[in-house]
Amino acid sequence: MKKMIIICFTLMLAVTGGCSMNDKQNGKEDNKTEAVKPKDMDPKDLPKVPAFQDKATREYMASTKEVEPGYYLLESKLKGFTMLFPENAEYSNNFSGIRGDYEKIGFESNNPKTNIQFYGTVKYYKEESFVHDPETMLDTIRSQNGQYKGDFEKNSVADKDIYFAYQKYVFDDLKRKYNYSYSYFGFVKSTKEDLGIEYNFTFSCFKDDQPCSLKEKEARMKAKKIIHSITFSKNKKEQKDGK
């Protein structure tokens, strides 16, 4: 009887130990997978969407995990901020660049199903004098958007202030059915650090000979989703302090 108990106990330890070992191995494997950035992975193993299949765009992708349906996480190369990024968008080299603590990221998408074209730019500023005075920045943004005369809607969310404006452009000189676009522009200011992001998103119809499902309400929702997802990263000093 004692011999039988010893055998059973030994088998139980072996099974439990085996399971624990496999768990550790799986854990290590999972961590290893998470540690590999999309830019270092084989494109065959990445999501089959433009954001990952385009080489230049996946340089900015923080993870292959879908944050929301149709959106992944973008991280700036200066590590200054993260934000949601549409899966069908691609990095645009013509509207991007880095200079010191300034970073501009341009991107665009063309959806053949909806016939909607989308252009976006975000400009990241760190420790610039105008970041302290949003009105100075907003005046600049007004001049960049056809001397916009309207107001900016302001929302305070967590540790940031969001300034948002909208304008519809009608191009009378274009002999086409879809001769308009919707633009959303403004400024996101950190309330804890000297950080700010200027943004401009424009939606329009791509081909005039195809139906276009562009609706202002839907374009506005998409623009606000991306804007509100912007999260400023901790500065280097805070990271060293472990705060």
BADREN-618167 format. One record per residue (C-alpha): residue number from 1; residue in one letter; chain; x, y, z. Coordinates in steps of 0.5 Angstrom, whole numbers, plus 2048, in hexadecimal, padded with zeros to 3 digits. Example, Ala and Ser with C-alpha at 12.3 -4.5 7.8 and 13.67 -1.06 7.14 Angstrom:
<koldrens>
(1,'A','A',(819,7F7,810))
(2,'S','A',(81B,7FE,80E))
</koldrens>
This chain:
<koldrens>
(1,'M','A',(800,800,800))
(2,'K','A',(806,805,802))
(3,'K','A',(809,803,7FC))
(4,'M','A',(803,805,7F8))
(5,'I','A',(802,80C,7FB))
(6,'I','A',(80A,80D,7FA))
(7,'I','A',(809,80B,7F2))
(8,'C','A',(803,810,7F2))
(9,'F','A',(806,816,7F5))
(10,'T','A',(80C,815,7F1))
(11,'L','A',(808,815,7EB))
(12,'M','A',(804,81B,7ED))
(13,'L','A',(80B,81F,7EE))
(14,'A','A',(80D,81D,7E7))
(15,'V','A',(807,81F,7E4))
(16,'T','A',(806,826,7E8))
(17,'G','A',(80E,827,7E7))
(18,'G','A',(80D,826,7DF))
(19,'C','A',(807,82B,7DF))
(20,'S','A',(80B,830,7E3))
(21,'M','A',(811,82F,7DE))
(22,'N','A',(80C,830,7D8))
(23,'D','A',(809,836,7DB))
(24,'K','A',(80F,839,7DC))
(25,'Q','A',(812,838,7D5))
(26,'N','A',(80B,83A,7D2))
(27,'G','A',(80C,840,7D6))
(28,'K','A',(813,842,7D4))
(29,'E','A',(811,840,7CD))
(30,'D','A',(80B,845,7CD))
(31,'N','A',(810,84B,7D0))
(32,'K','A',(814,849,7CB))
(33,'T','A',(80F,84A,7C6))
(34,'E','A',(80C,851,7C9))
(35,'A','A',(814,853,7C9))
(36,'V','A',(814,853,7C2))
(37,'K','A',(812,859,7BE))
(38,'P','A',(80E,859,7B8))
(39,'K','A',(814,85C,7B4))
(40,'D','A',(818,856,7B6))
(41,'M','A',(813,851,7B4))
(42,'D','A',(812,84D,7AD))
(43,'P','A',(80C,851,7A9))
(44,'K','A',(809,84A,7A8))
(45,'D','A',(808,84A,7B0))
(46,'L','A',(805,851,7B0))
(47,'P','A',(7FE,853,7AF))
(48,'K','A',(7FC,853,7A8))
(49,'V','A',(7FA,85A,7A8))
(50,'P','A',(7FE,860,7A5))
(51,'A','A',(800,863,7AC))
(52,'F','A',(805,85D,7AD))
(53,'Q','A',(806,85A,7A6))
(54,'D','A',(809,861,7A4))
(55,'K','A',(810,861,7A6))
(56,'A','A',(811,869,7A8))
(57,'T','A',(80A,868,7AC))
(58,'R','A',(80C,862,7B0))
(59,'E','A',(812,866,7B3))
(60,'Y','A',(80D,86A,7B7))
(61,'M','A',(808,864,7B9))
(62,'A','A',(809,863,7C0))
(63,'S','A',(806,85C,7C0))
(64,'T','A',(802,857,7BC))
(65,'K','A',(7FC,857,7C1))
(66,'E','A',(7F6,85A,7BE))
(67,'V','A',(7F4,860,7C4))
(68,'E','A',(7ED,861,7C1))
(69,'P','A',(7EA,85E,7BA))
(70,'G','A',(7EE,861,7B4))
(71,'Y','A',(7F3,864,7B9))
(72,'Y','A',(7FA,863,7BB))
(73,'L','A',(7FF,867,7C0))
(74,'L','A',(803,86C,7BD))
(75,'E','A',(80A,86E,7C1))
(76,'S','A',(80E,874,7BE))
(77,'K','A',(815,873,7BD))
(78,'L','A',(817,878,7C2))
(79,'K','A',(813,874,7C7))
(80,'G','A',(80F,87A,7C9))
(81,'F','A',(808,878,7C8))
(82,'T','A',(803,872,7C5))
(83,'M','A',(7FD,872,7C2))
(84,'L','A',(7F8,86E,7BE))
(85,'F','A',(7F9,86C,7B7))
(86,'P','A',(7F5,86A,7B1))
(87,'E','A',(7F6,863,7AF))
(88,'N','A',(7F5,865,7A8))
(89,'A','A',(7FA,86C,7A8))
(90,'E','A',(801,86C,7A6))
(91,'Y','A',(807,871,7A8))
(92,'S','A',(808,877,7A3))
(93,'N','A',(80F,879,7A2))
(94,'N','A',(80E,87F,79F))
(95,'F','A',(80A,882,7A5))
(96,'S','A',(80F,87F,7AB))
(97,'G','A',(815,880,7AE))
(98,'I','A',(819,881,7B5))
(99,'R','A',(81D,887,7B7))
(100,'G','A',(820,887,7BE))
(101,'D','A',(81A,887,7C3))
(102,'Y','A',(815,888,7BD))
(103,'E','A',(812,882,7B9))
(104,'K','A',(80D,882,7B3))
(105,'I','A',(809,87C,7B1))
(106,'G','A',(805,87C,7AB))
(107,'F','A',(800,876,7A9))
(108,'E','A',(7FB,875,7A4))
(109,'S','A',(7F6,870,7A2))
(110,'N','A',(7F2,86E,79C))
(111,'N','A',(7EC,86A,79D))
(112,'P','A',(7E9,867,796))
(113,'K','A',(7E3,864,79A))
(114,'T','A',(7E0,86B,79C))
(115,'N','A',(7E4,86F,797))
(116,'I','A',(7E7,873,79D))
(117,'Q','A',(7EE,876,79D))
(118,'F','A',(7F1,878,7A4))
(119,'Y','A',(7F7,87D,7A5))
(120,'G','A',(7FA,87E,7AC))
(121,'T','A',(7FF,882,7AF))
(122,'V','A',(802,882,7B6))
(123,'K','A',(807,887,7B9))
(124,'Y','A',(80A,885,7BF))
(125,'Y','A',(80E,88B,7C3))
(126,'K','A',(812,88B,7CA))
(127,'E','A',(814,891,7CE))
(128,'E','A',(812,896,7C9))
(129,'S','A',(810,89D,7CC))
(130,'F','A',(809,89D,7C8))
(131,'V','A',(807,896,7CC))
(132,'H','A',(806,89A,7D2))
(133,'D','A',(801,89F,7CE))
(134,'P','A',(7FC,89B,7CA))
(135,'E','A',(7F9,8A1,7C7))
(136,'T','A',(800,8A3,7C3))
(137,'M','A',(800,89C,7C0))
(138,'L','A',(7F8,89C,7BF))
(139,'D','A',(7F9,8A3,7BB))
(140,'T','A',(7FF,89F,7B7))
(141,'I','A',(7FA,89A,7B5))
(142,'R','A',(7F5,89F,7B3))
(143,'S','A',(7F9,8A2,7AE))
(144,'Q','A',(7FB,89B,7AB))
(145,'N','A',(7F4,899,7AA))
(146,'G','A',(7F1,89F,7A6))
(147,'Q','A',(7F1,8A4,7AB))
(148,'Y','A',(7EC,8A0,7AF))
(149,'K','A',(7E8,8A5,7B3))
(150,'G','A',(7E4,8A0,7B7))
(151,'D','A',(7E5,89E,7BE))
(152,'F','A',(7E8,897,7C1))
(153,'E','A',(7E5,892,7C5))
(154,'K','A',(7E9,891,7CB))
(155,'N','A',(7E8,88B,7CF))
(156,'S','A',(7ED,889,7D5))
(157,'V','A',(7EE,881,7D6))
(158,'A','A',(7F2,87E,7DB))
(159,'D','A',(7F9,882,7DA))
(160,'K','A',(7F8,885,7D4))
(161,'D','A',(7F4,88B,7D1))
(162,'I','A',(7F1,88A,7CA))
(163,'Y','A',(7EF,890,7C5))
(164,'F','A',(7EB,88E,7BF))
(165,'A','A',(7E8,891,7B9))
(166,'Y','A',(7E5,88F,7B3))
(167,'Q','A',(7E4,892,7AC))
(168,'K','A',(7E1,890,7A5))
(169,'Y','A',(7E4,892,79F))
(170,'V','A',(7E1,893,798))
(171,'F','A',(7E5,893,792))
(172,'D','A',(7E1,897,78D))
(173,'D','A',(7E7,896,788))
(174,'L','A',(7E6,88F,788))
(175,'K','A',(7E1,88C,782))
(176,'R','A',(7DF,886,786))
(177,'K','A',(7D9,884,78A))
(178,'Y','A',(7DE,883,791))
(179,'N','A',(7E1,889,791))
(180,'Y','A',(7E1,88A,799))
(181,'S','A',(7E5,888,79F))
(182,'Y','A',(7E5,888,7A6))
(183,'S','A',(7EB,88A,7AB))
(184,'Y','A',(7EC,889,7B2))
(185,'F','A',(7F1,88D,7B5))
(186,'G','A',(7F4,88F,7BC))
(187,'F','A',(7F9,88E,7C2))
(188,'V','A',(7FA,889,7C7))
(189,'K','A',(7FD,88C,7CD))
(190,'S','A',(800,888,7D3))
(191,'T','A',(7FE,88B,7DA))
(192,'K','A',(804,888,7DD))
(193,'E','A',(80A,889,7D9))
(194,'D','A',(80C,88E,7D3))
(195,'L','A',(80A,88A,7CE))
(196,'G','A',(805,88B,7C8))
(197,'I','A',(802,888,7C2))
(198,'E','A',(7FF,88C,7BC))
(199,'Y','A',(7FB,887,7B7))
(200,'N','A',(7F7,888,7B1))
(201,'F','A',(7F2,883,7AE))
(202,'T','A',(7EF,883,7A7))
(203,'F','A',(7EA,87F,7A4))
(204,'S','A',(7E8,87F,79D))
(205,'C','A',(7E5,87B,797))
(206,'F','A',(7EA,877,793))
(207,'K','A',(7E7,876,78C))
(208,'D','A',(7E1,87A,789))
(209,'D','A',(7DF,874,785))
(210,'Q','A',(7DD,870,78B))
(211,'P','A',(7D8,870,790))
(212,'C','A',(7DB,874,797))
(213,'S','A',(7D8,872,79E))
(214,'L','A',(7DC,878,7A1))
(215,'K','A',(7D8,87B,7A7))
(216,'E','A',(7DA,881,7AB))
(217,'K','A',(7D7,87D,7B2))
(218,'E','A',(7DB,877,7B0))
(219,'A','A',(7E2,87B,7AE))
(220,'R','A',(7E1,87F,7B5))
(221,'M','A',(7E1,879,7B9))
(222,'K','A',(7E7,876,7B6))
(223,'A','A',(7EB,87C,7B7))
(224,'K','A',(7E9,87D,7BE))
(225,'K','A',(7EA,875,7BF))
(226,'I','A',(7F1,876,7BD))
(227,'I','A',(7F2,87D,7C0))
(228,'H','A',(7F0,87B,7C7))
(229,'S','A',(7F4,875,7C7))
(230,'I','A',(7FA,879,7C7))
(231,'T','A',(7FE,877,7CD))
(232,'F','A',(805,87B,7CF))
(233,'S','A',(80A,877,7D1))
(234,'K','A',(80E,878,7D8))
(235,'N','A',(815,87C,7D7))
(236,'K','A',(81C,879,7D8))
(237,'K','A',(81D,87B,7DF))
(238,'E','A',(816,878,7E1))
(239,'Q','A',(818,872,7DE))
(240,'K','A',(81F,871,7E1))
(241,'D','A',(81B,873,7E8))
(242,'G','A',(816,86E,7E7))
(243,'K','A',(810,872,7E8))
</koldrens>
